[in-house]
Amino acid sequence: MMTVEPTLEMLDPATLLVDLNIREAKLDKDFVASIKDHGVIEPIVAVRTEDGQVRVRHGHRRALGAIEAARPLVPVFIAGAEDNDEADRIARQWHENQHRAALTNVEEVEAVDQLALLGLSAAAIAKRLRSPRKHVESALDRKSVV
């Protein structure tokens, strides 16, 4: 087995192997639009194959979204060489997906409030967050009551 030192690289997402994943990487228009606007924010985690290709371990949706968004380069953390331990890959993908947490309502309200404190209007906040303006206005109303 070859040795590969961990590295962070900027790679063309179309060159990544996105073939081994326990879940279907479903894309939606808001996710792709976010990648168009901000790029891939969290690096994709991958391994280097024996023949030098890069296979995604975590971040299949980000990789496919970047391709759809026509991003030329994405950050990829290459964790090492591929070890072909399929049981370990499946378990790691399981845990990586199971332990995600969405923002709570309180956290959403706080984020909207922080943007308002920076001088952004409800319309500007809604545009930046790709959130319905009614949702933003509701968050601002809740904050003024607290």
Rosetta blueprint (number, residue, H / E / L):
1 M L
2 M L
3 T L
4 V L
5 E L
6 P L
7 T E
8 L E
9 E E
10 M E
11 L E
12 D L
13 P H
14 A H
15 T H
16 L L
17 L E
18 V L
19 D L
20 L L
21 N L
22 I L
23 R L
24 E L
25 A L
26 K L
27 L L
28 D L
29 K H
30 D H
31 F H
32 V H
33 A H
34 S H
35 I H
36 K H
37 D H
38 H H
39 G L
40 V L
41 I L
42 E L
43 P L
44 I E
45 V E
46 A E
47 V E
48 R E
49 T L
50 E L
51 D L
52 G L
53 Q L
54 V E
55 R E
56 V E
57 R E
58 H E
59 G L
60 H H
61 R H
62 R H
63 A H
64 L H
65 G H
66 A H
67 I H
68 E H
69 A L
70 A L
71 R L
72 P L
73 L L
74 V E
75 P E
76 V E
77 F E
78 I E
79 A E
80 G E
81 A E
82 E L
83 D L
84 N L
85 D L
86 E H
87 A H
88 D H
89 R H
90 I H
91 A H
92 R H
93 Q H
94 W H
95 H H
96 E H
97 N H
98 Q H
99 H L
100 R L
101 A L
102 A L
103 L L
104 T L
105 N H
106 V H
107 E H
108 E H
109 V H
110 E H
111 A H
112 V H
113 D H
114 Q H
115 L H
116 A H
117 L H
118 L L
119 G L
120 L L
121 S L
122 A H
123 A H
124 A H
125 I H
126 A H
127 K H
128 R H
129 L H
130 R L
131 S L
132 P L
133 R H
134 K H
135 H H
136 V H
137 E H
138 S H
139 A H
140 L H
141 D H
142 R H
143 K H
144 S H
145 V H
146 V L
